[in-house]
């Protein structure tokens, strides 16, 4: 003779769910802003920012006020809260003021920095020359 057995499980989603870090809320803010950067013609230039805020966050990259699109030389990468612009084989045309605009449903944040491009083996500013000192009269 088999007995009927009833088993009940109580599941509390608050305690059973894996712990996550605190969720970012609010308008976007920069944890890391753009920094002035110098690249040599033909080299890779990497610009990145770290953004927190309520998801989803859209990030727009601008150069001298014009929005950049991914193309043969400009690539954007997003990994968690790190947003990166890669300029592949930088040229003199990439010199300018770069701006990042991070936008979500609550607000936006902006930051900017300059990118300077120098020719291969080029000098960007004159060397710091000290005024020549007179030699002592007697050696």
The first five atom37 places (N, CA, C, CB, O) and aatype in JSON, in Angstrom:
{
  "aatype": [20, 20, 20, 20, 20, 20, 20, 20, 20, 20, 20, 20, 20, 20, 20, 20, 20, 20, 20, 20, 20, 20, 20, 20, 20, 20, 20, 20, 20, 20, 20, 20, 20, 20, 20, 20, 20, 20, 20, 20, 20, 20, 20, 20, 20, 20, 20, 20, 20, 20, 20, 20, 20, 20, 20, 20, 20, 20, 20, 20, 20, 20, 20, 20, 20, 20, 20, 20, 20, 20, 20, 20, 20, 20, 20, 20, 20, 20, 20, 20, 20, 20, 20, 20, 20, 20, 20, 20, 20, 20, 20, 20, 20, 20, 20, 20, 20, 20, 20, 20, 20, 20, 20, 20, 20, 20, 20, 20, 20, 20, 20, 20, 20, 20, 20, 20, 20, 20, 20, 20, 20, 20, 20, 20, 20, 20, 20, 20, 20, 20, 20, 20, 20, 20, 20, 20, 20, 20, 20],
  "atom_mask": [
    [1, 1, 1, 1, 1],
    [1, 1, 1, 1, 1],
    [1, 1, 1, 1, 1],
    [1, 1, 1, 1, 1],
    [1, 1, 1, 1, 1],
    [1, 1, 1, 1, 1],
    [1, 1, 1, 1, 1],
    [1, 1, 1, 1, 1],
    [1, 1, 1, 1, 1],
    [1, 1, 1, 1, 1],
    [1, 1, 1, 1, 1],
    [1, 1, 1, 1, 1],
    [1, 1, 1, 1, 1],
    [1, 1, 1, 1, 1],
    [1, 1, 1, 1, 1],
    [1, 1, 1, 1, 1],
    [1, 1, 1, 1, 1],
    [1, 1, 1, 1, 1],
    [1, 1, 1, 1, 1],
    [1, 1, 1, 1, 1],
    [1, 1, 1, 1, 1],
    [1, 1, 1, 1, 1],
    [1, 1, 1, 1, 1],
    [1, 1, 1, 1, 1],
    [1, 1, 1, 1, 1],
    [1, 1, 1, 1, 1],
    [1, 1, 1, 1, 1],
    [1, 1, 1, 1, 1],
    [1, 1, 1, 1, 1],
    [1, 1, 1, 1, 1],
    [1, 1, 1, 1, 1],
    [1, 1, 1, 1, 1],
    [1, 1, 1, 1, 1],
    [1, 1, 1, 1, 1],
    [1, 1, 1, 1, 1],
    [1, 1, 1, 1, 1],
    [1, 1, 1, 1, 1],
    [1, 1, 1, 1, 1],
    [1, 1, 1, 1, 1],
    [1, 1, 1, 1, 1],
    [1, 1, 1, 1, 1],
    [1, 1, 1, 1, 1],
    [1, 1, 1, 1, 1],
    [1, 1, 1, 1, 1],
    [1, 1, 1, 1, 1],
    [1, 1, 1, 1, 1],
    [1, 1, 1, 1, 1],
    [1, 1, 1, 1, 1],
    [1, 1, 1, 1, 1],
    [1, 1, 1, 1, 1],
    [1, 1, 1, 1, 1],
    [1, 1, 1, 1, 1],
    [1, 1, 1, 1, 1],
    [1, 1, 1, 1, 1],
    [1, 1, 1, 1, 1],
    [1, 1, 1, 1, 1],
    [1, 1, 1, 1, 1],
    [1, 1, 1, 1, 1],
    [1, 1, 1, 1, 1],
    [1, 1, 1, 1, 1],
    [1, 1, 1, 1, 1],
    [1, 1, 1, 1, 1],
    [1, 1, 1, 1, 1],
    [1, 1, 1, 1, 1],
    [1, 1, 1, 1, 1],
    [1, 1, 1, 1, 1],
    [1, 1, 1, 1, 1],
    [1, 1, 1, 1, 1],
    [1, 1, 1, 1, 1],
    [1, 1, 1, 1, 1],
    [1, 1, 1, 1, 1],
    [1, 1, 1, 1, 1],
    [1, 1, 1, 1, 1],
    [1, 1, 1, 1, 1],
    [1, 1, 1, 1, 1],
    [1, 1, 1, 1, 1],
    [1, 1, 1, 1, 1],
    [1, 1, 1, 1, 1],
    [1, 1, 1, 1, 1],
    [1, 1, 1, 1, 1],
    [1, 1, 1, 1, 1],
    [1, 1, 1, 1, 1],
    [1, 1, 1, 1, 1],
    [1, 1, 1, 1, 1],
    [1, 1, 1, 1, 1],
    [1, 1, 1, 1, 1],
    [1, 1, 1, 1, 1],
    [1, 1, 1, 1, 1],
    [1, 1, 1, 1, 1],
    [1, 1, 1, 1, 1],
    [1, 1, 1, 1, 1],
    [1, 1, 1, 1, 1],
    [1, 1, 1, 1, 1],
    [1, 1, 1, 1, 1],
    [1, 1, 1, 1, 1],
    [1, 1, 1, 1, 1],
    [1, 1, 1, 1, 1],
    [1, 1, 1, 1, 1],
    [1, 1, 1, 1, 1],
    [1, 1, 1, 1, 1],
    [1, 1, 1, 1, 1],
    [1, 1, 1, 1, 1],
    [1, 1, 1, 1, 1],
    [1, 1, 1, 1, 1],
    [1, 1, 1, 1, 1],
    [1, 1, 1, 1, 1],
    [1, 1, 1, 1, 1],
    [1, 1, 1, 1, 1],
    [1, 1, 1, 1, 1],
    [1, 1, 1, 1, 1],
    [1, 1, 1, 1, 1],
    [1, 1, 1, 1, 1],
    [1, 1, 1, 1, 1],
    [1, 1, 1, 1, 1],
    [1, 1, 1, 1, 1],
    [1, 1, 1, 1, 1],
    [1, 1, 1, 1, 1],
    [1, 1, 1, 1, 1],
    [1, 1, 1, 1, 1],
    [1, 1, 1, 1, 1],
    [1, 1, 1, 1, 1],
    [1, 1, 1, 1, 1],
    [1, 1, 1, 1, 1],
    [1, 1, 1, 1, 1],
    [1, 1, 1, 1, 1],
    [1, 1, 1, 1, 1],
    [1, 1, 1, 1, 1],
    [1, 1, 1, 1, 1],
    [1, 1, 1, 1, 1],
    [1, 1, 1, 1, 1],
    [1, 1, 1, 1, 1],
    [1, 1, 1, 1, 1],
    [1, 1, 1, 1, 1],
    [1, 1, 1, 1, 1],
    [1, 1, 1, 1, 1],
    [1, 1, 1, 1, 1],
    [1, 1, 1, 1, 1],
    [1, 1, 1, 1, 1],
    [1, 1, 1, 1, 1]
  ],
  "atom_positions": [
    [[0.83, -1.16, 0.0], [0.0, 0.0, 0.0], [0.89, 1.23, 0.0], [-0.95, -0.01, 1.2], [1.75, 1.37, 0.87]],
    [[0.7, 2.15, -0.96], [1.51, 3.34, -1.09], [0.84, 4.49, -0.4], [1.77, 3.68, -2.56], [-0.38, 4.68, -0.5]],
    [[1.65, 5.26, 0.31], [1.12, 6.46, 0.97], [1.29, 7.65, 0.05], [1.84, 6.72, 2.33], [2.28, 7.77, -0.67]],
    [[0.31, 8.52, 0.08], [0.43, 9.77, -0.68], [1.26, 10.74, 0.13], [-0.95, 10.39, -1.01], [0.99, 10.97, 1.31]],
    [[2.26, 11.29, -0.49], [3.16, 12.21, 0.18], [3.15, 13.53, -0.57], [4.6, 11.63, 0.28], [3.33, 13.55, -1.79]],
    [[2.95, 14.61, 0.13], [2.95, 15.92, -0.49], [4.16, 16.69, 0.03], [1.63, 16.69, -0.21], [4.4, 16.77, 1.23]],
    [[4.89, 17.25, -0.9], [6.07, 18.03, -0.53], [5.86, 19.44, -1.04], [7.38, 17.4, -1.11], [5.46, 19.63, -2.19]],
    [[6.13, 20.43, -0.21], [6.0, 21.83, -0.62], [7.36, 22.5, -0.51], [4.94, 22.59, 0.26], [8.1, 22.3, 0.45]],
    [[7.68, 23.3, -1.53], [8.91, 24.08, -1.53], [8.54, 25.54, -1.46], [9.78, 23.77, -2.78], [7.63, 26.0, -2.15]],
    [[9.24, 26.26, -0.64], [9.05, 27.71, -0.58], [10.31, 28.34, -1.15], [8.75, 28.21, 0.9], [11.41, 28.08, -0.68]],
    [[10.12, 29.16, -2.15], [11.25, 29.78, -2.85], [11.18, 31.28, -2.66], [11.24, 29.41, -4.37], [10.2, 31.91, -3.05]],
    [[12.19, 31.84, -2.09], [12.25, 33.29, -1.9], [13.26, 33.85, -2.89], [12.63, 33.68, -0.42], [14.46, 33.65, -2.73]],
    [[12.79, 34.53, -3.91], [13.67, 35.04, -4.98], [14.69, 36.03, -4.44], [12.84, 35.71, -6.08], [15.79, 36.14, -4.98]],
    [[14.34, 36.76, -3.39], [15.29, 37.75, -2.87], [16.52, 37.1, -2.27], [14.61, 38.62, -1.82], [17.63, 37.6, -2.42]],
    [[16.33, 35.99, -1.6], [17.48, 35.35, -0.95], [18.11, 34.28, -1.83], [17.07, 34.75, 0.37], [19.28, 33.95, -1.65]],
    [[17.35, 33.74, -2.77], [17.88, 32.66, -3.6], [18.66, 33.16, -4.81], [16.76, 31.77, -4.06], [19.51, 32.45, -5.34]],
    [[18.38, 34.38, -5.24], [19.06, 34.91, -6.42], [20.51, 35.21, -6.1], [18.35, 36.19, -6.94], [20.82, 35.62, -4.98]],
    [[21.42, 35.01, -7.08], [22.82, 35.34, -6.83], [22.98, 36.84, -6.59], [23.7, 34.89, -8.01], [22.28, 37.67, -7.19]],
    [[23.88, 37.15, -5.74], [24.13, 38.55, -5.41], [24.84, 39.24, -6.56], [24.96, 38.68, -4.11], [25.82, 38.71, -7.09]],
    [[24.35, 40.4, -6.95], [24.99, 41.21, -7.96], [25.48, 42.48, -7.28], [24.03, 41.53, -9.15], [25.04, 42.84, -6.19]],
    [[26.4, 43.14, -7.95], [26.85, 44.43, -7.45], [25.71, 45.42, -7.55], [28.09, 44.93, -8.22], [24.7, 45.15, -8.19]],
    [[25.87, 46.57, -6.91], [24.81, 47.56, -6.97], [24.58, 48.0, -8.41], [25.15, 48.77, -6.08], [25.53, 48.23, -9.16]],
    [[23.32, 48.12, -8.78], [23.0, 48.55, -10.13], [23.15, 50.05, -10.22], [21.57, 48.13, -10.53], [22.81, 50.79, -9.29]],
    [[23.68, 50.5, -11.36], [23.83, 51.93, -11.58], [22.48, 52.52, -11.93], [24.87, 52.22, -12.69], [21.75, 51.99, -12.77]],
    [[22.16, 53.62, -11.29], [20.92, 54.3, -11.57], [21.23, 55.76, -11.82], [19.9, 54.13, -10.43], [22.3, 56.26, -11.47]],
    [[20.29, 56.44, -12.42], [20.44, 57.87, -12.63], [21.03, 58.19, -13.98], [21.3, 58.46, -11.56], [21.27, 57.32, -14.82]],
    [[21.26, 59.49, -14.17], [21.85, 59.98, -15.42], [23.29, 59.49, -15.53], [21.8, 61.54, -15.47], [23.92, 59.17, -14.53]],
    [[23.8, 59.42, -16.75], [25.19, 58.97, -16.93], [26.18, 59.91, -16.25], [25.52, 58.85, -18.42], [26.0, 61.13, -16.26]],
    [[27.2, 59.33, -15.67], [28.33, 60.08, -15.13], [29.61, 59.35, -15.53], [28.23, 60.26, -13.57], [29.61, 58.13, -15.69]],
    [[30.69, 60.11, -15.68], [31.95, 59.51, -16.08], [32.77, 59.13, -14.86], [32.75, 60.48, -16.98], [33.04, 59.97, -13.99]],
    [[33.15, 57.87, -14.79], [34.1, 57.4, -13.78], [35.52, 57.62, -14.28], [33.87, 55.91, -13.44], [36.45, 57.79, -13.49]],
    [[35.68, 57.62, -15.61], [36.96, 57.91, -16.26], [36.64, 58.75, -17.48], [37.74, 56.59, -16.65], [35.83, 58.36, -18.32]],
    [[37.28, 59.92, -17.59], [37.02, 60.82, -18.71], [38.1, 60.68, -19.78], [36.95, 62.27, -18.22], [39.13, 60.05, -19.56]],
    [[37.83, 61.28, -20.93], [38.82, 61.3, -22.0], [40.06, 62.06, -21.54], [38.24, 61.94, -23.28], [39.96, 63.02, -20.77]],
    [[41.22, 61.63, -22.0], [42.48, 62.28, -21.69], [43.14, 62.75, -22.99], [43.42, 61.32, -20.9], [43.03, 62.07, -24.01]],
    [[43.82, 63.89, -22.96], [44.55, 64.32, -24.16], [45.51, 63.21, -24.6], [45.33, 65.64, -23.89], [46.16, 62.57, -23.78]],
    [[45.58, 63.01, -25.92], [46.34, 61.89, -26.46], [47.16, 62.35, -27.65], [45.4, 60.73, -26.86], [46.74, 63.23, -28.39]],
    [[48.32, 61.75, -27.81], [49.19, 62.04, -28.96], [49.5, 60.72, -29.65], [50.51, 62.78, -28.53], [49.85, 59.73, -29.01]],
    [[49.37, 60.72, -30.98], [49.68, 59.53, -31.74], [50.61, 59.86, -32.89], [48.41, 58.88, -32.26], [50.6, 60.98, -33.41]],
    [[51.39, 58.89, -33.28], [52.28, 59.02, -34.43], [51.56, 58.5, -35.67], [53.63, 58.25, -34.2], [50.87, 57.49, -35.61]],
    [[51.72, 59.2, -36.78], [51.08, 58.78, -38.04], [51.31, 57.29, -38.26], [51.64, 59.6, -39.23], [52.43, 56.8, -38.18]],
    [[50.22, 56.58, -38.55], [50.29, 55.15, -38.81], [50.1, 54.28, -37.58], [51.59, 54.83, -39.42], [49.96, 53.06, -37.71]],
    [[50.09, 54.89, -36.39], [49.96, 54.09, -35.17], [48.48, 53.96, -34.76], [50.78, 54.72, -34.02], [47.6, 54.58, -35.37]],
    [[48.23, 53.17, -33.74], [46.9, 52.99, -33.17], [46.72, 54.01, -32.05], [46.7, 51.54, -32.64], [47.59, 54.15, -31.19]],
    [[45.59, 54.71, -32.04], [45.24, 55.6, -30.94], [43.98, 55.05, -30.29], [45.03, 57.08, -31.45], [43.01, 54.71, -30.96]],
    [[44.01, 54.96, -28.96], [42.9, 54.41, -28.2], [42.38, 55.48, -27.24], [43.33, 53.13, -27.42], [43.12, 56.01, -26.42]],
    [[41.1, 55.78, -27.35], [40.44, 56.71, -26.44], [39.37, 55.93, -25.68], [39.81, 57.93, -27.21], [38.61, 55.18, -26.3]],
    [[39.31, 56.08, -24.37], [38.26, 55.38, -23.65], [37.73, 56.17, -22.48], [38.75, 54.05, -23.18], [38.4, 57.03, -21.91]],
    [[36.48, 55.84, -22.13], [35.8, 56.42, -20.99], [35.1, 55.29, -20.24], [34.78, 57.52, -21.44], [34.77, 54.25, -20.81]],
    [[34.89, 55.53, -18.96], [34.11, 54.59, -18.14], [32.89, 55.36, -17.66], [34.97, 54.01, -16.91], [33.01, 56.44, -17.08]],
    [[31.69, 54.78, -17.92], [30.43, 55.48, -17.65], [29.56, 54.63, -16.74], [29.69, 55.8, -18.97], [29.44, 53.42, -16.92]],
    [[28.94, 55.29, -15.76], [27.93, 54.6, -14.95], [26.62, 55.36, -15.11], [28.36, 54.5, -13.44], [26.61, 56.55, -15.43]],
    [[25.53, 54.67, -14.87], [24.2, 55.26, -14.98], [23.2, 54.18, -15.32], [24.17, 56.38, -16.03], [23.57, 53.03, -15.59]],
    [[21.92, 54.56, -15.31], [20.85, 53.61, -15.62], [21.0, 53.13, -17.06], [19.46, 54.25, -15.41], [21.27, 53.91, -17.97]],
    [[20.83, 51.85, -17.24], [20.92, 51.24, -18.57], [19.58, 51.37, -19.27], [21.35, 49.74, -18.48], [18.56, 51.45, -18.58]],
    [[19.52, 51.39, -20.58], [20.66, 51.38, -21.49], [21.28, 52.77, -21.63], [20.22, 50.87, -22.86], [20.61, 53.79, -21.51]],
    [[22.58, 52.77, -21.89], [23.32, 54.02, -22.12], [23.81, 53.99, -23.56], [24.52, 54.19, -21.1], [24.43, 53.01, -24.01]],
    [[23.54, 55.06, -24.28], [24.07, 55.2, -25.64], [25.25, 56.16, -25.57], [22.97, 55.73, -26.64], [25.19, 57.19, -24.91]],
    [[26.33, 55.8, -26.25], [27.52, 56.64, -26.28], [27.78, 57.08, -27.71], [28.75, 55.89, -25.69], [27.82, 56.26, -28.63]],
    [[27.97, 58.38, -27.87], [28.25, 58.97, -29.18], [29.64, 59.58, -29.14], [27.17, 60.04, -29.56], [30.0, 60.27, -28.19]],
    [[30.44, 59.33, -30.18], [31.79, 59.87, -30.32], [31.76, 60.95, -31.39], [32.81, 58.75, -30.68], [31.24, 60.74, -32.48]],
    [[32.33, 62.11, -31.08], [32.39, 63.21, -32.04], [33.83, 63.67, -32.2], [31.49, 64.37, -31.58], [34.63, 63.6, -31.28]],
    [[34.14, 64.16, -33.39], [35.42, 64.8, -33.65], [35.12, 66.16, -34.24], [36.32, 63.94, -34.62], [34.45, 66.27, -35.27]],
    [[35.62, 67.2, -33.58], [35.37, 68.58, -34.01], [33.89, 68.83, -34.27], [36.18, 68.9, -35.27], [33.53, 69.51, -35.23]],
    [[33.03, 68.26, -33.42], [31.59, 68.49, -33.49], [30.82, 67.58, -34.41], [31.36, 69.86, -33.9], [29.59, 67.62, -34.41]],
    [[31.5, 66.75, -35.2], [30.83, 65.83, -36.13], [30.85, 64.41, -35.57], [31.51, 65.87, -37.54], [31.89, 63.92, -35.13]],
    [[29.68, 63.76, -35.57], [29.6, 62.41, -35.03], [30.38, 61.43, -35.9], [28.14, 61.96, -34.9], [30.27, 61.45, -37.13]],
    [[31.16, 60.57, -35.24], [31.94, 59.55, -35.93], [31.11, 58.28, -36.08], [33.26, 59.25, -35.17], [30.31, 57.93, -35.21]],
    [[31.31, 57.6, -37.18], [30.68, 56.3, -37.42], [31.8, 55.28, -37.57], [29.75, 56.34, -38.7], [32.91, 55.61, -38.0]],
    [[31.51, 54.03, -37.21], [32.49, 52.97, -37.44], [32.78, 52.9, -38.95], [31.97, 51.59, -36.91], [31.86, 52.86, -39.76]],
    [[34.06, 52.88, -39.29], [34.47, 52.77, -40.69], [35.8, 52.03, -40.74], [34.58, 54.17, -41.38], [36.15, 51.33, -39.79]],
    [[36.53, 52.19, -41.82], [37.79, 51.46, -41.98], [38.84, 51.86, -40.95], [38.35, 51.68, -43.37], [39.72, 51.05, -40.63]],
    [[38.78, 53.07, -40.42], [39.82, 53.51, -39.49], [39.3, 53.83, -38.09], [40.5, 54.71, -40.04], [40.11, 54.03, -37.18]],
    [[37.99, 53.89, -37.89], [37.4, 54.21, -36.58], [36.51, 53.06, -36.13], [36.59, 55.54, -36.64], [35.56, 52.69, -36.83]],
    [[36.82, 52.49, -34.97], [36.04, 51.37, -34.43], [35.66, 51.69, -32.99], [36.84, 50.03, -34.52], [36.49, 52.15, -32.21]],
    [[34.4, 51.44, -32.66], [33.96, 51.63, -31.27], [33.74, 50.26, -30.63], [32.66, 52.48, -31.21], [33.29, 49.31, -31.27]],
    [[34.08, 50.19, -29.35], [33.96, 48.95, -28.6], [33.29, 49.27, -27.27], [35.36, 48.27, -28.38], [33.61, 50.28, -26.64]],
    [[32.35, 48.42, -26.85], [31.69, 48.57, -25.55], [31.85, 47.29, -24.77], [30.18, 48.92, -25.72], [31.53, 46.21, -25.26]],
    [[32.37, 47.41, -23.55], [32.52, 46.25, -22.68], [32.14, 46.67, -21.27], [33.98, 45.69, -22.73], [32.88, 47.4, -20.61]],
    [[30.99, 46.21, -20.81], [30.42, 46.62, -19.53], [30.26, 48.13, -19.5], [31.31, 46.14, -18.34], [29.49, 48.69, -20.28]],
    [[30.99, 48.8, -18.61], [30.86, 50.26, -18.52], [32.04, 50.99, -19.18], [30.76, 50.67, -17.06], [32.19, 52.2, -19.01]],
    [[32.86, 50.26, -19.94], [34.01, 50.85, -20.63], [33.67, 51.01, -22.12], [35.29, 49.96, -20.44], [33.33, 50.04, -22.79]],
    [[33.78, 52.24, -22.61], [33.49, 52.56, -24.01], [34.78, 53.07, -24.64], [32.33, 53.63, -24.13], [35.43, 53.97, -24.11]],
    [[35.16, 52.48, -25.78], [36.45, 52.76, -26.4], [36.28, 53.13, -27.86], [37.38, 51.55, -26.27], [35.46, 52.56, -28.57]],
    [[37.06, 54.12, -28.29], [37.18, 54.46, -29.7], [38.6, 54.12, -30.12], [36.85, 55.98, -29.98], [39.56, 54.6, -29.52]],
    [[38.74, 53.28, -31.13], [40.04, 52.93, -31.68], [40.2, 53.64, -33.01], [40.19, 51.38, -31.85], [39.34, 53.53, -33.89]],
    [[41.29, 54.37, -33.16], [41.63, 54.99, -34.44], [42.79, 54.17, -35.0], [42.01, 56.54, -34.27], [43.91, 54.24, -34.5]],
    [[42.5, 53.4, -36.03], [43.49, 52.51, -36.62], [44.32, 53.31, -37.63], [42.81, 51.28, -37.31], [43.77, 54.03, -38.46]],
    [[45.61, 53.18, -37.55], [46.51, 53.88, -38.47], [46.18, 55.37, -38.54], [46.44, 53.26, -39.88], [45.77, 55.88, -39.58]],
    [[46.35, 56.04, -37.41], [46.01, 57.46, -37.3], [46.73, 58.28, -38.37], [46.37, 57.98, -35.9], [47.87, 58.0, -38.73]],
    [[46.04, 59.31, -38.87], [46.63, 60.21, -39.86], [46.45, 61.65, -39.37], [45.97, 60.01, -41.27], [45.79, 61.89, -38.37]],
    [[47.04, 62.58, -40.08], [46.94, 63.98, -39.69], [45.49, 64.45, -39.7], [47.79, 64.85, -40.62], [45.15, 65.42, -39.02]],
    [[44.63, 63.79, -40.45], [43.21, 64.16, -40.5], [42.49, 63.8, -39.21], [42.52, 63.49, -41.68], [41.37, 64.26, -38.99]],
    [[43.1, 62.98, -38.35], [42.49, 62.58, -37.09], [42.8, 63.56, -35.96], [42.95, 61.2, -36.7], [42.29, 63.39, -34.85]],
    [[43.61, 64.56, -36.22], [43.94, 65.56, -35.21], [42.71, 66.42, -34.96], [45.15, 66.43, -35.66], [42.06, 66.88, -35.9]],
    [[42.38, 66.63, -33.66], [41.23, 67.47, -33.36], [40.75, 67.31, -31.93], [40.12, 67.16, -34.29], [41.43, 66.72, -31.09]],
    [[39.56, 67.84, -31.69], [38.93, 67.74, -30.38], [37.89, 66.62, -30.45], [38.28, 69.1, -29.95], [36.96, 66.66, -31.26]],
    [[38.06, 65.64, -29.58], [37.14, 64.5, -29.5], [36.23, 64.68, -28.3], [37.91, 63.16, -29.42], [36.67, 65.1, -27.23]],
    [[34.96, 64.36, -28.51], [33.98, 64.5, -27.44], [33.18, 63.22, -27.34], [33.04, 65.72, -27.69], [32.89, 62.58, -28.35]],
    [[32.83, 62.85, -26.11], [31.97, 61.7, -25.86], [30.7, 62.22, -25.21], [32.69, 60.64, -24.95], [30.75, 63.0, -24.25]],
    [[29.57, 61.78, -25.73], [28.28, 62.11, -25.14], [27.63, 60.79, -24.73], [27.36, 62.91, -26.14], [27.39, 59.93, -25.57]],
    [[27.36, 60.64, -23.43], [26.69, 59.45, -22.9], [25.26, 59.85, -22.55], [27.45, 58.87, -21.65], [25.04, 60.82, -21.81]],
    [[24.29, 59.1, -23.08], [22.88, 59.46, -22.93], [22.08, 58.26, -22.46], [22.32, 60.0, -24.26], [22.26, 57.14, -22.95]],
    [[21.18, 58.51, -21.51], [20.17, 57.5, -21.16], [18.82, 58.21, -21.0], [20.56, 56.71, -19.85], [18.72, 59.4, -21.3]],
    [[17.81, 57.51, -20.53], [16.47, 58.1, -20.43], [16.38, 59.19, -19.37], [15.47, 57.03, -20.13], [15.39, 59.92, -19.32]],
    [[17.39, 59.31, -18.53], [17.35, 60.27, -17.43], [18.14, 61.54, -17.73], [17.87, 59.63, -16.16], [17.8, 62.62, -17.23]],
    [[19.2, 61.43, -18.53], [20.01, 62.6, -18.81], [21.2, 62.29, -19.69], [20.48, 63.23, -17.54], [21.22, 61.27, -20.38]],
    [[22.18, 63.17, -19.66], [23.38, 62.97, -20.47], [24.59, 63.55, -19.76], [23.21, 63.61, -21.86], [24.47, 64.37, -18.85]],
    [[25.77, 63.1, -20.2], [27.04, 63.61, -19.7], [27.97, 63.75, -20.89], [27.66, 62.68, -18.59], [27.87, 62.99, -21.86]],
    [[28.9, 64.73, -20.81], [29.83, 64.98, -21.9], [31.24, 65.17, -21.33], [29.4, 66.22, -22.73], [31.41, 65.66, -20.22]],
    [[32.21, 64.78, -22.12], [33.6, 65.12, -21.81], [34.36, 65.19, -23.13], [34.25, 64.07, -20.84], [33.93, 64.62, -24.14]],
    [[35.48, 65.89, -23.12], [36.26, 66.03, -24.35], [37.74, 66.14, -24.06], [35.79, 67.25, -25.15], [38.16, 66.45, -22.94]],
    [[38.52, 65.87, -25.1], [39.98, 65.98, -25.02], [40.52, 66.11, -26.43], [40.61, 64.74, -24.28], [39.84, 65.8, -27.41]],
    [[41.75, 66.57, -26.52], [42.38, 66.74, -27.83], [43.2, 65.52, -28.2], [43.26, 68.0, -27.85], [43.75, 64.82, -27.34]],
    [[43.27, 65.28, -29.5], [44.15, 64.26, -30.05], [45.11, 65.0, -30.97], [43.34, 63.11, -30.82], [44.69, 65.71, -31.89]],
    [[46.39, 64.82, -30.72], [47.43, 65.43, -31.54], [48.09, 64.32, -32.34], [48.48, 66.2, -30.66], [48.31, 63.22, -31.83]],
    [[48.41, 64.6, -33.58], [49.04, 63.61, -34.45], [50.36, 64.18, -34.93], [48.11, 63.23, -35.66], [50.43, 65.3, -35.44]],
    [[51.42, 63.4, -34.76], [52.75, 63.85, -35.18], [53.27, 62.92, -36.26], [53.73, 63.89, -33.97], [52.96, 61.73, -36.28]],
    [[54.08, 63.47, -37.18], [54.65, 62.61, -38.22], [55.66, 61.63, -37.62], [55.33, 63.47, -39.3], [56.19, 61.85, -36.53]],
    [[55.9, 60.56, -38.34], [56.89, 59.57, -37.9], [58.23, 60.28, -37.76], [56.99, 58.36, -38.89], [58.7, 60.92, -38.71]],
    [[58.85, 60.18, -36.6], [60.13, 60.84, -36.36], [60.03, 62.35, -36.24], [61.09, 60.5, -37.45], [61.05, 63.04, -36.18]],
    [[58.81, 62.85, -36.2], [58.61, 64.3, -36.14], [58.79, 64.87, -34.76], [57.25, 64.64, -36.65], [58.69, 64.15, -33.76]],
    [[59.05, 66.15, -34.71], [59.19, 66.87, -33.45], [57.97, 67.75, -33.32], [60.53, 67.71, -33.39], [57.63, 68.5, -34.25]],
    [[57.29, 67.67, -32.18], [56.07, 68.44, -32.0], [56.33, 69.82, -31.41], [55.1, 67.69, -31.13], [55.54, 70.74, -31.63]],
    [[57.38, 69.97, -30.69], [57.7, 71.28, -30.12], [59.21, 71.41, -30.06], [57.06, 71.45, -28.7], [59.92, 70.41, -29.97]],
    [[59.71, 72.64, -30.11], [61.16, 72.79, -30.08], [61.73, 72.25, -28.79], [61.56, 74.25, -30.27], [61.09, 72.32, -27.74]],
    [[62.93, 71.7, -28.85], [63.54, 71.18, -27.63], [63.77, 72.32, -26.65], [64.86, 70.45, -27.94], [63.95, 73.47, -27.03]],
    [[63.78, 71.97, -25.38], [63.99, 72.95, -24.33], [65.49, 73.21, -24.22], [63.4, 72.46, -22.97], [66.21, 72.43, -23.59]],
    [[65.95, 74.28, -24.82], [67.38, 74.61, -24.8], [67.65, 75.65, -23.72], [67.85, 75.13, -26.19], [67.02, 76.71, -23.67]],
    [[68.58, 75.34, -22.89], [68.99, 76.31, -21.88], [69.95, 77.29, -22.52], [69.63, 75.63, -20.64], [70.68, 76.94, -23.46]],
    [[69.95, 78.48, -22.02], [70.88, 79.48, -22.53], [72.3, 79.01, -22.24], [70.61, 80.88, -21.9], [72.61, 78.58, -21.13]],
    [[73.15, 79.1, -23.27], [74.53, 78.65, -23.1], [75.21, 79.47, -22.02], [75.31, 78.76, -24.43], [75.06, 80.69, -21.96]],
    [[75.97, 78.79, -21.17], [76.69, 79.46, -20.1], [78.12, 79.72, -20.58], [76.68, 78.61, -18.79], [78.71, 78.88, -21.26]],
    [[78.66, 80.86, -20.23], [80.06, 81.13, -20.64], [81.02, 80.15, -19.96], [80.45, 82.58, -20.3], [80.81, 79.74, -18.81]],
    [[82.06, 79.79, -20.67], [83.08, 78.91, -20.11], [83.93, 79.71, -19.14], [83.95, 78.28, -21.22], [84.15, 80.91, -19.32]],
    [[84.4, 79.03, -18.1], [85.3, 79.75, -17.19], [86.56, 80.17, -17.95], [85.68, 78.85, -15.96], [86.99, 79.52, -18.91]],
    [[87.12, 81.26, -17.51], [88.3, 81.81, -18.22], [89.49, 80.87, -18.11], [88.69, 83.19, -17.65], [90.26, 80.75, -19.06]],
    [[89.64, 80.2, -17.02], [90.77, 79.3, -16.84], [90.26, 77.88, -16.72], [91.61, 79.69, -15.59], [89.28, 77.6, -16.03]],
    [[90.94, 77.01, -17.4], [90.56, 75.61, -17.34], [91.26, 74.96, -16.22], [90.87, 74.88, -18.63], [91.08, 73.77, -15.99]]
  ]
}
